[in-house]
């Protein structure tokens, strides 16, 4: 566990902006909150590596709550704000990895 802007983030080999052993490009700067344990992880592979339970995505019924942490500035975003952010943090303009959209279903309940 590493404290990132005062928020506990779990993962493997985390840096100060939430990059991990699995995703460590300059744009891999978000941590995502999982519904099963209500905790932030750098990625789905980190959750799998450091927990003893199966991952559960963030439920649609909680989309009004923060579930994404910007590792650059510490802003927290609801899933909808994250989806609408056009791959940039709305608070600090840090670039987010556009490839994350390809596996949104690993983190958020979809219809």
PyMOL CGO cylinders between C-alpha atoms (Angstrom):
from pymol import cmd
from pymol.cgo import CYLINDER

trace = [
    CYLINDER, 0.00, 0.00, 0.00, 1.17, 3.51, -0.82, 0.3, 1, 1, 1, 1, 1, 1,
    CYLINDER, 1.17, 3.51, -0.82, -0.47, 6.75, 0.23, 0.3, 1, 1, 1, 1, 1, 1,
    CYLINDER, -0.47, 6.75, 0.23, -1.09, 8.85, -2.88, 0.3, 1, 1, 1, 1, 1, 1,
    CYLINDER, -1.09, 8.85, -2.88, -2.27, 12.35, -2.01, 0.3, 1, 1, 1, 1, 1, 1,
    CYLINDER, -2.27, 12.35, -2.01, -3.45, 10.94, 1.31, 0.3, 1, 1, 1, 1, 1, 1,
    CYLINDER, -3.45, 10.94, 1.31, -5.45, 8.11, -0.28, 0.3, 1, 1, 1, 1, 1, 1,
    CYLINDER, -5.45, 8.11, -0.28, -4.40, 4.49, 0.28, 0.3, 1, 1, 1, 1, 1, 1,
    CYLINDER, -4.40, 4.49, 0.28, -3.67, 2.81, -3.07, 0.3, 1, 1, 1, 1, 1, 1,
    CYLINDER, -3.67, 2.81, -3.07, -2.81, -0.87, -3.34, 0.3, 1, 1, 1, 1, 1, 1,
    CYLINDER, -2.81, -0.87, -3.34, -0.74, -2.60, -5.97, 0.3, 1, 1, 1, 1, 1, 1,
    CYLINDER, -0.74, -2.60, -5.97, 2.60, -4.00, -7.05, 0.3, 1, 1, 1, 1, 1, 1,
    CYLINDER, 2.60, -4.00, -7.05, 5.64, -1.68, -7.20, 0.3, 1, 1, 1, 1, 1, 1,
    CYLINDER, 5.64, -1.68, -7.20, 3.59, 1.52, -7.04, 0.3, 1, 1, 1, 1, 1, 1,
    CYLINDER, 3.59, 1.52, -7.04, 5.13, 4.89, -7.67, 0.3, 1, 1, 1, 1, 1, 1,
    CYLINDER, 5.13, 4.89, -7.67, 3.95, 8.24, -6.28, 0.3, 1, 1, 1, 1, 1, 1,
    CYLINDER, 3.95, 8.24, -6.28, 1.46, 8.72, -9.16, 0.3, 1, 1, 1, 1, 1, 1,
    CYLINDER, 1.46, 8.72, -9.16, -0.12, 5.20, -9.07, 0.3, 1, 1, 1, 1, 1, 1,
    CYLINDER, -0.12, 5.20, -9.07, 1.92, 3.59, -11.85, 0.3, 1, 1, 1, 1, 1, 1,
    CYLINDER, 1.92, 3.59, -11.85, 2.52, -0.07, -11.14, 0.3, 1, 1, 1, 1, 1, 1,
    CYLINDER, 2.52, -0.07, -11.14, 4.44, -3.12, -12.31, 0.3, 1, 1, 1, 1, 1, 1,
    CYLINDER, 4.44, -3.12, -12.31, 1.72, -3.85, -14.88, 0.3, 1, 1, 1, 1, 1, 1,
    CYLINDER, 1.72, -3.85, -14.88, 1.06, -0.37, -16.29, 0.3, 1, 1, 1, 1, 1, 1,
    CYLINDER, 1.06, -0.37, -16.29, 3.86, 2.17, -16.01, 0.3, 1, 1, 1, 1, 1, 1,
    CYLINDER, 3.86, 2.17, -16.01, 3.69, 4.58, -18.93, 0.3, 1, 1, 1, 1, 1, 1,
    CYLINDER, 3.69, 4.58, -18.93, 3.64, 8.33, -18.37, 0.3, 1, 1, 1, 1, 1, 1,
    CYLINDER, 3.64, 8.33, -18.37, -0.18, 8.18, -18.81, 0.3, 1, 1, 1, 1, 1, 1,
    CYLINDER, -0.18, 8.18, -18.81, -0.88, 5.39, -16.32, 0.3, 1, 1, 1, 1, 1, 1,
    CYLINDER, -0.88, 5.39, -16.32, -1.78, 7.75, -13.50, 0.3, 1, 1, 1, 1, 1, 1,
    CYLINDER, -1.78, 7.75, -13.50, -5.18, 6.63, -12.24, 0.3, 1, 1, 1, 1, 1, 1,
    CYLINDER, -5.18, 6.63, -12.24, -6.17, 4.28, -9.48, 0.3, 1, 1, 1, 1, 1, 1,
    CYLINDER, -6.17, 4.28, -9.48, -9.58, 2.67, -9.53, 0.3, 1, 1, 1, 1, 1, 1,
    CYLINDER, -9.58, 2.67, -9.53, -11.84, 1.74, -6.66, 0.3, 1, 1, 1, 1, 1, 1,
    CYLINDER, -11.84, 1.74, -6.66, -13.23, -1.79, -6.59, 0.3, 1, 1, 1, 1, 1, 1,
    CYLINDER, -13.23, -1.79, -6.59, -16.73, -2.60, -5.38, 0.3, 1, 1, 1, 1, 1, 1,
    CYLINDER, -16.73, -2.60, -5.38, -15.69, -5.74, -3.54, 0.3, 1, 1, 1, 1, 1, 1,
    CYLINDER, -15.69, -5.74, -3.54, -13.37, -4.08, -1.04, 0.3, 1, 1, 1, 1, 1, 1,
    CYLINDER, -13.37, -4.08, -1.04, -14.11, -0.37, -1.50, 0.3, 1, 1, 1, 1, 1, 1,
    CYLINDER, -14.11, -0.37, -1.50, -10.38, 0.26, -2.01, 0.3, 1, 1, 1, 1, 1, 1,
    CYLINDER, -10.38, 0.26, -2.01, -8.26, 1.85, -4.73, 0.3, 1, 1, 1, 1, 1, 1,
    CYLINDER, -8.26, 1.85, -4.73, -5.90, -0.29, -6.81, 0.3, 1, 1, 1, 1, 1, 1,
    CYLINDER, -5.90, -0.29, -6.81, -3.51, 0.76, -9.56, 0.3, 1, 1, 1, 1, 1, 1,
    CYLINDER, -3.51, 0.76, -9.56, -5.06, -1.80, -11.94, 0.3, 1, 1, 1, 1, 1, 1,
    CYLINDER, -5.06, -1.80, -11.94, -7.04, -5.02, -12.18, 0.3, 1, 1, 1, 1, 1, 1,
    CYLINDER, -7.04, -5.02, -12.18, -3.85, -7.11, -12.21, 0.3, 1, 1, 1, 1, 1, 1,
    CYLINDER, -3.85, -7.11, -12.21, -2.69, -5.44, -8.98, 0.3, 1, 1, 1, 1, 1, 1,
    CYLINDER, -2.69, -5.44, -8.98, -6.02, -6.28, -7.35, 0.3, 1, 1, 1, 1, 1, 1,
    CYLINDER, -6.02, -6.28, -7.35, -5.60, -9.89, -8.41, 0.3, 1, 1, 1, 1, 1, 1,
    CYLINDER, -5.60, -9.89, -8.41, -2.00, -9.98, -7.16, 0.3, 1, 1, 1, 1, 1, 1,
    CYLINDER, -2.00, -9.98, -7.16, -2.52, -8.52, -3.69, 0.3, 1, 1, 1, 1, 1, 1,
    CYLINDER, -2.52, -8.52, -3.69, -5.98, -9.68, -2.59, 0.3, 1, 1, 1, 1, 1, 1,
    CYLINDER, -5.98, -9.68, -2.59, -7.44, -13.00, -1.59, 0.3, 1, 1, 1, 1, 1, 1,
    CYLINDER, -7.44, -13.00, -1.59, -10.83, -12.46, -3.22, 0.3, 1, 1, 1, 1, 1, 1,
    CYLINDER, -10.83, -12.46, -3.22, -12.36, -12.12, -6.66, 0.3, 1, 1, 1, 1, 1, 1,
    CYLINDER, -12.36, -12.12, -6.66, -12.67, -8.61, -8.02, 0.3, 1, 1, 1, 1, 1, 1,
    CYLINDER, -12.67, -8.61, -8.02, -16.07, -6.98, -8.23, 0.3, 1, 1, 1, 1, 1, 1,
    CYLINDER, -16.07, -6.98, -8.23, -16.49, -3.94, -10.44, 0.3, 1, 1, 1, 1, 1, 1,
    CYLINDER, -16.49, -3.94, -10.44, -17.76, -0.60, -9.20, 0.3, 1, 1, 1, 1, 1, 1,
    CYLINDER, -17.76, -0.60, -9.20, -21.57, -0.94, -9.28, 0.3, 1, 1, 1, 1, 1, 1,
    CYLINDER, -21.57, -0.94, -9.28, -23.74, 1.33, -11.40, 0.3, 1, 1, 1, 1, 1, 1,
    CYLINDER, -23.74, 1.33, -11.40, -25.82, 2.07, -8.29, 0.3, 1, 1, 1, 1, 1, 1,
    CYLINDER, -25.82, 2.07, -8.29, -22.76, 3.89, -6.87, 0.3, 1, 1, 1, 1, 1, 1,
    CYLINDER, -22.76, 3.89, -6.87, -21.79, 5.89, -9.98, 0.3, 1, 1, 1, 1, 1, 1,
    CYLINDER, -21.79, 5.89, -9.98, -22.49, 9.08, -8.01, 0.3, 1, 1, 1, 1, 1, 1,
    CYLINDER, -22.49, 9.08, -8.01, -19.52, 8.30, -5.74, 0.3, 1, 1, 1, 1, 1, 1,
    CYLINDER, -19.52, 8.30, -5.74, -15.83, 8.83, -6.45, 0.3, 1, 1, 1, 1, 1, 1,
    CYLINDER, -15.83, 8.83, -6.45, -14.22, 5.72, -7.91, 0.3, 1, 1, 1, 1, 1, 1,
    CYLINDER, -14.22, 5.72, -7.91, -11.21, 7.11, -9.81, 0.3, 1, 1, 1, 1, 1, 1,
    CYLINDER, -11.21, 7.11, -9.81, -8.17, 8.84, -8.33, 0.3, 1, 1, 1, 1, 1, 1,
    CYLINDER, -8.17, 8.84, -8.33, -5.83, 10.99, -10.41, 0.3, 1, 1, 1, 1, 1, 1,
    CYLINDER, -5.83, 10.99, -10.41, -2.34, 10.08, -9.26, 0.3, 1, 1, 1, 1, 1, 1,
    CYLINDER, -2.34, 10.08, -9.26, -0.93, 13.39, -10.46, 0.3, 1, 1, 1, 1, 1, 1,
    CYLINDER, -0.93, 13.39, -10.46, -3.09, 15.83, -8.47, 0.3, 1, 1, 1, 1, 1, 1,
    CYLINDER, -3.09, 15.83, -8.47, -5.21, 13.67, -6.15, 0.3, 1, 1, 1, 1, 1, 1,
    CYLINDER, -5.21, 13.67, -6.15, -8.57, 14.63, -7.67, 0.3, 1, 1, 1, 1, 1, 1,
    CYLINDER, -8.57, 14.63, -7.67, -11.26, 12.00, -7.31, 0.3, 1, 1, 1, 1, 1, 1,
    CYLINDER, -11.26, 12.00, -7.31, -13.80, 11.45, -10.06, 0.3, 1, 1, 1, 1, 1, 1,
    CYLINDER, -13.80, 11.45, -10.06, -17.09, 9.67, -10.35, 0.3, 1, 1, 1, 1, 1, 1,
    CYLINDER, -17.09, 9.67, -10.35, -17.18, 7.07, -13.11, 0.3, 1, 1, 1, 1, 1, 1,
    CYLINDER, -17.18, 7.07, -13.11, -19.26, 9.38, -15.31, 0.3, 1, 1, 1, 1, 1, 1,
    CYLINDER, -19.26, 9.38, -15.31, -16.81, 12.27, -14.83, 0.3, 1, 1, 1, 1, 1, 1,
    CYLINDER, -16.81, 12.27, -14.83, -13.97, 9.91, -15.72, 0.3, 1, 1, 1, 1, 1, 1,
    CYLINDER, -13.97, 9.91, -15.72, -15.80, 8.66, -18.83, 0.3, 1, 1, 1, 1, 1, 1,
    CYLINDER, -15.80, 8.66, -18.83, -16.46, 12.24, -19.92, 0.3, 1, 1, 1, 1, 1, 1,
    CYLINDER, -16.46, 12.24, -19.92, -12.91, 13.44, -19.23, 0.3, 1, 1, 1, 1, 1, 1,
    CYLINDER, -12.91, 13.44, -19.23, -11.59, 12.74, -22.74, 0.3, 1, 1, 1, 1, 1, 1,
    CYLINDER, -11.59, 12.74, -22.74, -8.49, 11.00, -21.35, 0.3, 1, 1, 1, 1, 1, 1,
    CYLINDER, -8.49, 11.00, -21.35, -7.38, 14.01, -19.30, 0.3, 1, 1, 1, 1, 1, 1,
    CYLINDER, -7.38, 14.01, -19.30, -7.86, 14.90, -15.66, 0.3, 1, 1, 1, 1, 1, 1,
    CYLINDER, -7.86, 14.90, -15.66, -10.44, 17.69, -15.46, 0.3, 1, 1, 1, 1, 1, 1,
    CYLINDER, -10.44, 17.69, -15.46, -8.66, 19.11, -12.41, 0.3, 1, 1, 1, 1, 1, 1,
    CYLINDER, -8.66, 19.11, -12.41, -5.00, 19.22, -13.54, 0.3, 1, 1, 1, 1, 1, 1,
    CYLINDER, -5.00, 19.22, -13.54, -5.12, 18.27, -17.24, 0.3, 1, 1, 1, 1, 1, 1,
    CYLINDER, -5.12, 18.27, -17.24, -2.79, 15.27, -16.76, 0.3, 1, 1, 1, 1, 1, 1,
    CYLINDER, -2.79, 15.27, -16.76, -3.07, 12.81, -19.64, 0.3, 1, 1, 1, 1, 1, 1,
    CYLINDER, -3.07, 12.81, -19.64, -4.76, 9.48, -18.89, 0.3, 1, 1, 1, 1, 1, 1,
    CYLINDER, -4.76, 9.48, -18.89, -4.02, 6.29, -20.81, 0.3, 1, 1, 1, 1, 1, 1,
    CYLINDER, -4.02, 6.29, -20.81, -6.59, 6.11, -23.64, 0.3, 1, 1, 1, 1, 1, 1,
    CYLINDER, -6.59, 6.11, -23.64, -6.19, 2.32, -23.74, 0.3, 1, 1, 1, 1, 1, 1,
    CYLINDER, -6.19, 2.32, -23.74, -8.05, 2.04, -20.44, 0.3, 1, 1, 1, 1, 1, 1,
    CYLINDER, -8.05, 2.04, -20.44, -11.33, 2.52, -22.29, 0.3, 1, 1, 1, 1, 1, 1,
    CYLINDER, -11.33, 2.52, -22.29, -10.77, -0.86, -23.94, 0.3, 1, 1, 1, 1, 1, 1,
    CYLINDER, -10.77, -0.86, -23.94, -11.21, -2.65, -20.61, 0.3, 1, 1, 1, 1, 1, 1,
    CYLINDER, -11.21, -2.65, -20.61, -13.64, -0.39, -18.78, 0.3, 1, 1, 1, 1, 1, 1,
    CYLINDER, -13.64, -0.39, -18.78, -15.72, -3.47, -17.95, 0.3, 1, 1, 1, 1, 1, 1,
    CYLINDER, -15.72, -3.47, -17.95, -12.94, -4.71, -15.65, 0.3, 1, 1, 1, 1, 1, 1,
    CYLINDER, -12.94, -4.71, -15.65, -13.58, -1.76, -13.35, 0.3, 1, 1, 1, 1, 1, 1,
    CYLINDER, -13.58, -1.76, -13.35, -17.15, -0.55, -13.85, 0.3, 1, 1, 1, 1, 1, 1,
    CYLINDER, -17.15, -0.55, -13.85, -20.51, -2.22, -14.17, 0.3, 1, 1, 1, 1, 1, 1,
    CYLINDER, -20.51, -2.22, -14.17, -21.71, -1.95, -17.74, 0.3, 1, 1, 1, 1, 1, 1,
    CYLINDER, -21.71, -1.95, -17.74, -25.18, -2.52, -19.12, 0.3, 1, 1, 1, 1, 1, 1,
]
cmd.load_cgo(trace, "trace")
